[in-house]
Amino acid sequence: MTDISTEPTADHYDGVVAHDDEQHALAEKARRHLWLHFSRMGAYSTDNEIPIMVKGEGAYVYDQRGKKYLDGISSLFTSQLGHGRKDLAEAARDQAETLAYYPLWTYAHPNAINLAEKLSQIAPGDLNRVFFTSGGAESVESAWKLARQYHRMNGDIDRYKVISRDIAYHGTTLGALSITSIPSMRAPFEPLIPGAVKVPNTNFYRAPEHADDEVAFGRWAADEIERAIEREDASTVAAVFLEPVQNAGGCFPPPPGYLERVREICDRHGVLLVFDETICAFGRLGEWFGSIKYGVTPDIITCAKGMTSAYSPLGAMIVSDRIVEPFLHGDESFLHGFTFAGHPVSSAVALKNLAIFEDEDIMGNVNRLSPYFRAGLETLRDLPIVGDVRGEGFFFGIELVKDKDTKAGFSDEESERLLRGYLSGALFEKGLICRADDRGDPVVQLAPPLICGTKEIDFMVETVRDVLTHGLTKI
């Protein structure tokens, strides 16, 4: 394994903006003209500037004033190999000089072909056909459309519904948002696409049934999917969408036997099983795909993010031979596509990224250090605010509670004060970027670059402990 240094060359970066007035001018431009995603724009004023990141190196990023932060959420679960890798930048430059762009509409180019082959080699089972997109939401959107057209081509013209789990996030395009199960994100855009049905997730800490038996709970949660299929009429259900480890709500791993039973249920009712691996794929759980980790092969995998380690945008839908087969004859087409899907530069970066994974044993690093990571986080259970610690690989969530004995949560107002009024800012001030999330019960999520070592893990654990120690006093 090639040694990867995650330690920056300096604790403070000076090559940013020379003077305070220039820093202020840049912040003012951002405040006046830039519309941030998923952000309360009213929170930013001349007294509360938008954070501006200007440099990345290894597992760290620097803001415009030169302050260093550990990227504890991998820039939204994307920066698997960390920041500032010249080999990935060179792959992009070399391709841009050769063929900057050509679409995959009727034509092809070598990088898309070679990347499709590589993805089919590392994907499980017979998932051998790759449909490229620009990102995760596009991949999810594509999968629902493919499921509907596939069933229609097979004569099942009434199969249009999709089942997903409570609190799950699957993207923000209108179809993906319909599959998403976070009420606050859906409400401003309703009515959404009809036929999106919700079932319980696998948060064992909050299990409504079989709270003393994880296996029985997993069977109950899987059976809730079957009950939903039967309630809706199986002949109208196209697909079940789930993440191997659910992100929103705070890293819900599948209980033992759960995914296997969901696979059996889908087969029994002729429903396609889609694994949304936008986060779980490309080493986040210590394997190429979460489906490999858990030994269950879906009909479709949607993925993005870590495929390029965020050095260029790219997503994909990887499809089984059975699902693509009807499209390989006569004049049939999947009437769907995106301009920049499979972009030559992004595909070149992805090929280099995946080669580095193998050359530098990136997933081996995750598997070796994940137990150490978990053990460090488990020590936080002695804090009165920590109710649960869960996750896999380099993907963990810490659920926060008001009362450990009763598992009582926080009111909306208390959660607001705790997460936005204290935790996010306190963690950031101490040099750790992670996610303090209230899309379910309040959680702190940690998902650092896969190149991190014990030093970075220790820093995350110590910083979270320091900040959470005073958490209950802030509400």
TALIN-V896178 format. One record per residue. N is the residue number from 1. RES is the residue in one letter. PSI is psi in whole degrees, 0 to 359 (none if undefined). D_CENTER is the distance of its C-alpha to the mean C-alpha in Angstrom with 1 decimal. Layout:
N,RES,PSI,D_CENTER / N,RES,PSI,D_CENTER
This chain:
1,M,129,26.6 / 2,T,134,26.8 / 3,D,129,26.6 / 4,I,118,23.8 / 5,S,122,24.8 / 6,T,359,22.2 / 7,E,121,25.0 / 8,P,159,25.8 / 9,T,343,29.4 / 10,A,153,30.0 / 11,D,345,28.9 / 12,H,135,29.7 / 13,Y,123,29.3 / 14,D,349,32.4 / 15,G,49,31.9 / 16,V,260,30.2 / 17,V,133,32.6 / 18,A,322,36.1 / 19,H,156,37.3 / 20,D,323,36.3 / 21,D,327,37.5 / 22,E,320,35.2 / 23,Q,315,32.2 / 24,H,321,33.2 / 25,A,319,33.8 / 26,L,317,30.3 / 27,A,323,28.9 / 28,E,321,31.3 / 29,K,316,30.1 / 30,A,316,26.5 / 31,R,324,27.8 / 32,R,330,30.0 / 33,H,340,28.1 / 34,L,131,24.3 / 35,W,108,22.2 / 36,L,149,19.0 / 37,H,143,16.0 / 38,F,39,15.3 / 39,S,143,18.2 / 40,R,99,21.7 / 41,M,334,23.8 / 42,G,347,26.9 / 43,A,346,25.7 / 44,Y,124,26.5 / 45,S,184,30.2 / 46,T,341,32.6 / 47,D,352,32.3 / 48,N,84,28.6 / 49,E,154,27.2 / 50,I,128,23.8 / 51,P,135,22.3 / 52,I,116,22.7 / 53,M,135,21.1 / 54,V,346,23.4 / 55,K,146,22.8 / 56,G,144,20.4 / 57,E,115,21.8 / 58,G,231,20.1 / 59,A,11,17.7 / 60,Y,154,19.4 / 61,V,159,19.8 / 62,Y,142,23.0 / 63,D,179,23.9 / 64,Q,346,26.9 / 65,R,4,29.2 / 66,G,2,28.3 / 67,K,141,26.6 / 68,K,140,24.1 / 69,Y,141,20.8 / 70,L,126,18.5 / 71,D,77,15.0 / 72,G,0,13.6 / 73,I,15,10.1 / 74,S,43,10.1 / 75,S,57,10.4 / 76,L,50,7.1 / 77,F,27,5.5 / 78,T,324,7.7 / 79,S,68,11.2 / 80,Q,318,11.6 / 81,L,6,15.4 / 82,G,185,16.0 / 83,H,155,18.0 / 84,G,22,21.4 / 85,R,118,21.7 / 86,K,329,24.8 / 87,D,324,24.4 / 88,L,322,21.2 / 89,A,321,23.0 / 90,E,324,26.1 / 91,A,319,24.5 / 92,A,315,23.5 / 93,R,314,27.0 / 94,D,319,28.9 / 95,Q,320,27.3 / 96,A,327,27.8 / 97,E,337,31.4 / 98,T,304,31.8 / 99,L,101,30.1 / 100,A,322,27.9 / 101,Y,142,27.0 / 102,Y,140,28.0 / 103,P,163,26.4 / 104,L,26,25.7 / 105,W,104,28.0 / 106,T,322,30.9 / 107,Y,173,30.6 / 108,A,170,28.5 / 109,H,158,28.2 / 110,P,319,28.0 / 111,N,319,24.6 / 112,A,320,22.9 / 113,I,310,25.3 / 114,N,324,24.7 / 115,L,320,20.9 / 116,A,318,21.1 / 117,E,316,23.4 / 118,K,317,21.3 / 119,L,322,18.2 / 120,S,330,20.7 / 121,Q,325,22.2 / 122,I,346,19.1 / 123,A,156,17.7 / 124,P,162,19.3 / 125,G,224,22.5 / 126,D,30,23.8 / 127,L,88,20.6 / 128,N,359,22.6 / 129,R,132,22.1 / 130,V,125,19.5 / 131,F,115,19.1 / 132,F,152,17.4 / 133,T,188,15.7 / 134,S,350,14.7 / 135,G,184,10.9 / 136,G,314,8.4 / 137,A,320,10.6 / 138,E,325,13.6 / 139,S,317,12.6 / 140,V,314,12.3 / 141,E,316,15.5 / 142,S,319,17.1 / 143,A,320,16.6 / 144,W,318,18.2 / 145,K,319,21.0 / 146,L,316,21.5 / 147,A,317,21.8 / 148,R,316,24.4 / 149,Q,322,26.4 / 150,Y,311,26.4 / 151,H,320,27.9 / 152,R,319,30.3 / 153,M,335,31.5 / 154,N,8,32.3 / 155,G,357,34.3 / 156,D,73,32.0 / 157,I,346,32.1 / 158,D,359,31.2 / 159,R,102,27.7 / 160,Y,346,25.3 / 161,K,157,23.5 / 162,V,141,20.0 / 163,I,133,19.0 / 164,S,176,15.7 / 165,R,153,15.3 / 166,D,138,16.1 / 167,I,358,13.7 / 168,A,144,10.8 / 169,Y,127,8.8 / 170,H,11,8.9 / 171,G,175,9.9 / 172,T,356,13.2 / 173,T,162,15.7 / 174,L,320,18.4 / 175,G,313,17.6 / 176,A,324,13.8 / 177,L,327,14.9 / 178,S,324,17.5 / 179,I,326,15.1 / 180,T,144,13.1 / 181,S,39,15.0 / 182,I,105,15.2 / 183,P,319,18.8 / 184,S,332,19.0 / 185,M,333,16.6 / 186,R,325,18.6 / 187,A,317,22.1 / 188,P,347,22.9 / 189,F,5,22.4 / 190,E,151,24.1 / 191,P,139,25.6 / 192,L,190,22.6 / 193,I,129,22.9 / 194,P,154,24.9 / 195,G,8,24.1 / 196,A,112,20.6 / 197,V,141,21.4 / 198,K,144,19.6 / 199,V,166,20.0 / 200,P,151,19.5 / 201,N,191,16.3 / 202,T,38,16.7 / 203,N,93,17.2 / 204,F,331,20.3 / 205,Y,330,21.2 / 206,R,28,21.9 / 207,A,123,23.2 / 208,P,344,25.7 / 209,E,147,27.4 / 210,H,46,28.3 / 211,A,350,27.0 / 212,D,6,29.1 / 213,D,102,28.0 / 214,E,324,24.4 / 215,V,313,25.5 / 216,A,322,27.4 / 217,F,316,24.5 / 218,G,320,22.2 / 219,R,318,25.0 / 220,W,315,25.6 / 221,A,320,21.9 / 222,A,318,22.1 / 223,D,334,25.5 / 224,E,329,24.3 / 225,I,316,22.5 / 226,E,319,25.8 / 227,R,323,27.7 / 228,A,319,25.6 / 229,I,314,26.3 / 230,E,323,30.0 / 231,R,321,30.2 / 232,E,345,28.9 / 233,D,108,31.1 / 234,A,331,29.4 / 235,S,355,31.0 / 236,T,357,28.8 / 237,V,125,25.4 / 238,A,317,23.5 / 239,A,156,20.1 / 240,V,128,17.9 / 241,F,130,14.1 / 242,L,153,12.0 / 243,E,139,8.9 / 244,P,314,10.7 / 245,V,116,9.4 / 246,Q,133,8.6 / 247,N,294,6.4 / 248,A,137,8.9 / 249,G,341,12.3 / 250,G,58,11.3 / 251,C,76,10.1 / 252,F,105,12.5 / 253,P,159,13.5 / 254,P,134,15.7 / 255,P,157,19.4 / 256,P,129,21.8 / 257,G,350,22.8 / 258,Y,306,20.4 / 259,L,323,18.6 / 260,E,318,22.0 / 261,R,322,23.6 / 262,V,320,21.1 / 263,R,316,21.8 / 264,E,319,25.5 / 265,I,315,25.4 / 266,C,317,23.8 / 267,D,319,26.4 / 268,R,328,29.2 / 269,H,7,28.5 / 270,G,28,27.6 / 271,V,137,24.1 / 272,L,143,21.3 / 273,L,121,18.3 / 274,V,125,15.0 / 275,F,116,12.0 / 276,D,103,8.8 / 277,E,33,7.1 / 278,T,323,4.8 / 279,I,319,2.8 / 280,C,338,6.3 / 281,A,170,8.5 / 282,F,53,10.7 / 283,G,349,11.8 / 284,R,326,9.1 / 285,L,8,11.2 / 286,G,7,14.3 / 287,E,169,14.6 / 288,W,319,13.9 / 289,F,150,12.2 / 290,G,329,11.7 / 291,S,327,14.5 / 292,I,318,16.7 / 293,K,319,16.1 / 294,Y,0,17.2 / 295,G,30,19.8 / 296,V,127,19.1 / 297,T,120,19.0 / 298,P,179,17.8 / 299,D,330,19.5 / 300,I,139,16.6 / 301,I,131,13.2 / 302,T,139,10.9 / 303,C,168,8.8 / 304,A,227,8.5 / 305,K,268,7.3 / 306,G,354,8.9 / 307,M,329,11.6 / 308,T,7,13.5 / 309,S,29,12.3 / 310,A,11,12.2 / 311,Y,348,16.0 / 312,S,146,16.1 / 313,P,137,14.1 / 314,L,142,13.6 / 315,G,174,12.0 / 316,A,155,13.7 / 317,M,119,14.8 / 318,I,126,16.6 / 319,V,144,19.5 / 320,S,157,22.1 / 321,D,323,25.7 / 322,R,322,26.8 / 323,I,325,24.7 / 324,V,340,25.6 / 325,E,316,29.3 / 326,P,340,30.7 / 327,F,358,29.6 / 328,L,13,31.6 / 329,H,147,35.0 / 330,G,224,37.3 / 331,D,22,36.1 / 332,E,144,32.8 / 333,S,147,29.8 / 334,F,104,26.2 / 335,L,74,27.0 / 336,H,148,23.7 / 337,G,172,22.2 / 338,F,142,21.0 / 339,T,311,23.1 / 340,F,11,20.8 / 341,A,133,19.0 / 342,G,27,19.7 / 343,H,135,21.2 / 344,P,320,23.5 / 345,V,315,22.4 / 346,S,321,18.7 / 347,S,322,19.7 / 348,A,317,22.0 / 349,V,317,19.3 / 350,A,317,17.1 / 351,L,317,20.2 / 352,K,319,21.0 / 353,N,312,17.6 / 354,L,326,17.8 / 355,A,320,21.4 / 356,I,321,20.7 / 357,F,315,18.3 / 358,E,315,21.5 / 359,D,326,24.1 / 360,E,11,22.7 / 361,D,51,21.5 / 362,I,317,18.0 / 363,M,331,16.9 / 364,G,321,20.3 / 365,N,317,19.6 / 366,V,313,16.5 / 367,N,327,18.6 / 368,R,322,21.6 / 369,L,347,20.1 / 370,S,317,17.7 / 371,P,323,20.9 / 372,Y,317,22.1 / 373,F,310,18.9 / 374,R,315,19.1 / 375,A,320,22.9 / 376,G,316,22.6 / 377,L,327,20.4 / 378,E,332,22.7 / 379,T,342,25.5 / 380,L,350,24.1 / 381,R,343,25.2 / 382,D,351,28.7 / 383,L,138,27.7 / 384,P,341,28.8 / 385,I,348,25.6 / 386,V,115,23.2 / 387,G,319,23.0 / 388,D,150,20.4 / 389,V,128,18.3 / 390,R,163,15.8 / 391,G,188,12.9 / 392,E,155,13.0 / 393,G,236,13.2 / 394,F,53,11.9 / 395,F,94,9.6 / 396,F,151,12.0 / 397,G,144,13.0 / 398,I,110,16.6 / 399,E,133,17.9 / 400,L,141,20.9 / 401,V,158,24.1 / 402,K,328,27.4 / 403,D,115,29.4 / 404,K,324,28.4 / 405,D,320,31.3 / 406,T,353,30.6 / 407,K,21,26.7 / 408,A,134,27.6 / 409,G,193,24.9 / 410,F,151,25.4 / 411,S,167,26.7 / 412,D,320,24.9 / 413,E,319,27.2 / 414,E,319,26.8 / 415,S,320,23.0 / 416,E,313,23.4 / 417,R,321,25.8 / 418,L,308,23.9 / 419,L,303,20.5 / 420,R,328,21.5 / 421,G,339,25.1 / 422,Y,297,24.7 / 423,L,308,21.6 / 424,S,312,19.5 / 425,G,321,22.6 / 426,A,318,24.0 / 427,L,316,21.0 / 428,F,318,21.0 / 429,E,328,24.7 / 430,K,6,24.6 / 431,G,22,22.4 / 432,L,122,19.0 / 433,I,116,16.0 / 434,C,192,13.5 / 435,R,122,12.2 / 436,A,109,15.0 / 437,D,137,13.7 / 438,D,35,16.0 / 439,R,355,14.3 / 440,G,227,16.0 / 441,D,150,18.3 / 442,P,135,17.8 / 443,V,156,15.5 / 444,V,125,14.8 / 445,Q,140,11.5 / 446,L,124,11.8 / 447,A,74,9.6 / 448,P,168,12.2 / 449,P,147,12.9 / 450,L,356,13.9 / 451,I,356,17.5 / 452,C,152,18.1 / 453,G,193,21.3 / 454,T,329,23.1 / 455,K,314,24.1 / 456,E,320,20.7 / 457,I,314,19.9 / 458,D,318,23.3 / 459,F,317,22.8 / 460,M,312,19.6 / 461,V,314,21.4 / 462,E,320,24.6 / 463,T,316,23.2 / 464,V,319,21.3 / 465,R,314,24.5 / 466,D,315,26.6 / 467,V,317,24.8 / 468,L,335,24.4 / 469,T,328,28.1 / 470,H,9,29.1 / 471,G,312,26.5 / 472,L,338,28.8 / 473,T,352,31.5 / 474,K,5,29.5 / 475,I,none,29.5
